């Protein structure tokens, strides 16, 4: 029987998903353009109703051409 916790299993799964999404994005094989997008793990986004950040396991941000955020 495995001694791996459910948290560890979840983290391992998130790591694999993140690496796959990052690879697909880097190869420009995703729905959003690589040069205008970034992938993150455990990034927080402020929620006014909560007055705090909501942490997402994996996020993809895609920016418009005129955005300062574009690489």
Backbone as CSV, one residue per row, in Angstrom:
resi,resn,N_x,N_y,N_z,CA_x,CA_y,CA_z,C_x,C_y,C_z
1,UNK,0.834,-1.174,0.000,0.000,0.000,0.000,0.884,1.244,0.000
2,UNK,0.480,2.237,-0.753,1.275,3.452,-0.907,1.099,4.383,0.289
3,UNK,2.183,5.053,0.658,2.141,6.022,1.749,1.985,7.445,1.235
4,UNK,1.686,7.608,-0.056,1.536,8.933,-0.644,0.200,9.523,-0.198
5,UNK,0.243,10.760,0.294,-0.982,11.411,0.741,-1.788,11.896,-0.458
6,UNK,-3.048,12.183,-0.212,-3.884,12.707,-1.301,-3.385,14.077,-1.746
7,UNK,-2.823,14.854,-0.835,-2.253,16.152,-1.204,-1.066,15.971,-2.150
8,UNK,-0.218,15.011,-1.844,0.942,14.724,-2.686,0.490,14.238,-4.057
9,UNK,-0.508,13.369,-4.093,-1.040,12.891,-5.365,-1.582,14.055,-6.181
10,UNK,-2.311,14.945,-5.528,-2.863,16.120,-6.207,-1.769,17.025,-6.732
11,UNK,-0.734,17.261,-5.917,0.388,18.106,-6.351,1.134,17.480,-7.519
12,UNK,1.345,16.169,-7.465,2.018,15.467,-8.564,1.209,15.580,-9.855
13,UNK,-0.106,15.417,-9.739,-0.980,15.539,-10.905,-0.910,16.958,-11.475
14,UNK,-0.975,17.977,-10.610,-0.879,19.365,-11.063,0.459,19.625,-11.753
15,UNK,1.533,19.064,-11.214,2.850,19.209,-11.849,2.842,18.642,-13.268
16,UNK,2.272,17.457,-13.427,2.213,16.835,-14.758,1.364,17.655,-15.722
17,UNK,0.205,18.115,-15.253,-0.679,18.923,-16.105,0.013,20.223,-16.487
18,UNK,0.652,20.884,-15.525,1.359,22.132,-15.798,2.438,21.919,-16.859
19,UNK,3.228,20.866,-16.715,4.304,20.599,-17.682,3.750,20.316,-19.073
20,UNK,2.651,19.588,-19.134,2.041,19.283,-20.433,1.509,20.563,-21.084
21,UNK,0.787,21.372,-20.318,0.249,22.615,-20.875,1.380,23.535,-21.307
22,UNK,2.412,23.642,-20.482,3.550,24.495,-20.831,4.219,24.017,-22.125
23,UNK,4.401,22.713,-22.267,5.020,22.154,-23.467,4.152,22.424,-24.700
24,UNK,2.860,22.173,-24.572,1.950,22.406,-25.695,1.950,23.882,-26.079
25,UNK,1.962,24.759,-25.087,1.990,26.201,-25.343,3.300,26.595,-26.020
26,UNK,4.432,26.079,-25.522,5.740,26.404,-26.106,5.852,25.916,-27.554
27,UNK,5.188,24.798,-27.864,5.199,24.270,-29.228,4.169,24.956,-30.125
28,UNK,3.455,25.917,-29.553,2.409,26.665,-30.256,1.323,25.738,-30.801
29,UNK,0.999,24.706,-30.030,-0.039,23.742,-30.397,-1.291,23.881,-29.527
30,UNK,-1.474,25.054,-28.941,-2.610,25.271,-28.051,-3.586,26.241,-28.701
31,UNK,-4.737,26.415,-28.110,-5.763,27.297,-28.664,-5.379,28.766,-28.608
32,UNK,-4.502,29.128,-27.707,-4.058,30.515,-27.570,-2.617,30.618,-28.048
33,UNK,-2.215,31.778,-28.577,-0.856,31.920,-29.107,0.196,31.942,-28.004
34,UNK,1.291,31.238,-28.240,2.386,31.134,-27.282,2.971,32.499,-26.934
35,UNK,3.222,33.325,-27.915,3.905,34.599,-27.677,3.060,35.587,-26.890
36,UNK,1.783,35.322,-26.767,0.891,36.231,-26.051,0.332,35.594,-24.785
37,UNK,0.878,34.457,-24.384,0.303,33.717,-23.263,1.366,33.270,-22.269
38,UNK,0.917,33.079,-21.038,1.772,32.549,-19.974,0.972,31.567,-19.139
39,UNK,1.636,30.567,-18.638,0.987,29.575,-17.781,1.592,29.692,-16.380
40,UNK,0.731,29.578,-15.365,1.160,29.754,-13.974,0.613,28.625,-13.110
41,UNK,1.306,28.384,-12.003,0.823,27.483,-10.953,0.587,28.284,-9.697
42,UNK,-0.511,27.982,-9.049,-0.852,28.575,-7.746,-0.846,30.101,-7.772
43,UNK,-1.365,30.696,-8.843,-1.417,32.152,-8.939,-2.718,32.651,-8.335
44,UNK,-2.617,33.757,-7.630,-3.785,34.355,-7.005,-4.338,35.501,-7.831
45,UNK,-5.658,35.604,-7.840,-6.357,36.704,-8.509,-7.303,37.327,-7.492
46,UNK,-7.216,38.632,-7.389,-8.001,39.337,-6.379,-9.493,39.256,-6.688
47,UNK,-10.262,38.933,-5.661,-11.720,38.898,-5.766,-12.299,39.958,-4.835
48,UNK,-12.948,40.938,-5.418,-13.506,42.057,-4.643,-14.501,41.563,-3.587
49,UNK,-15.353,40.605,-3.970,-16.356,40.113,-3.022,-15.736,39.428,-1.811
50,UNK,-14.622,38.791,-1.995,-13.932,38.127,-0.881,-12.931,39.042,-0.199
51,UNK,-12.548,40.113,-0.910,-11.513,41.039,-0.435,-10.193,40.302,-0.185
52,UNK,-9.952,39.286,-1.018,-8.700,38.538,-0.944,-8.495,37.810,-2.270
53,UNK,-7.351,37.173,-2.382,-7.042,36.433,-3.600,-7.702,35.060,-3.612
54,UNK,-8.088,34.632,-4.793,-8.495,33.252,-5.034,-7.311,32.602,-5.731
55,UNK,-6.817,31.519,-5.175,-5.648,30.835,-5.727,-6.125,29.731,-6.670
56,UNK,-5.632,29.781,-7.896,-5.956,28.764,-8.893,-4.780,27.811,-9.043
57,UNK,-5.067,26.538,-9.198,-4.006,25.542,-9.334,-3.172,25.812,-10.575
58,UNK,-3.831,25.969,-11.720,-3.142,26.243,-12.979,-3.958,27.276,-13.748
59,UNK,-3.278,28.306,-14.245,-3.956,29.316,-15.049,-3.143,29.600,-16.301
60,UNK,-3.861,30.000,-17.333,-3.236,30.479,-18.563,-3.738,31.889,-18.786
61,UNK,-2.807,32.827,-18.892,-3.162,34.206,-19.193,-2.772,34.495,-20.633
62,UNK,-3.682,35.085,-21.376,-3.421,35.478,-22.756,-3.711,36.965,-22.875
63,UNK,-2.813,37.679,-23.542,-2.878,39.124,-23.611,-3.118,39.625,-25.028
64,UNK,-3.722,40.782,-25.104,-3.950,41.446,-26.388,-2.625,41.994,-26.915
65,UNK,-2.576,42.265,-28.219,-1.358,42.790,-28.848,-0.852,44.074,-28.204
66,UNK,-1.734,44.953,-27.811,-1.323,46.250,-27.273,-1.091,46.240,-25.771
67,UNK,-1.118,45.091,-25.147,-0.936,44.979,-23.701,0.546,45.103,-23.331
68,UNK,0.798,45.715,-22.190,2.158,45.810,-21.653,2.675,44.453,-21.191
69,UNK,1.787,43.505,-20.974,2.146,42.204,-20.451,2.695,41.245,-21.508
70,UNK,2.502,41.552,-22.769,2.945,40.652,-23.841,4.467,40.569,-23.820
71,UNK,4.991,39.356,-23.962,6.437,39.157,-23.934,7.098,39.797,-25.137
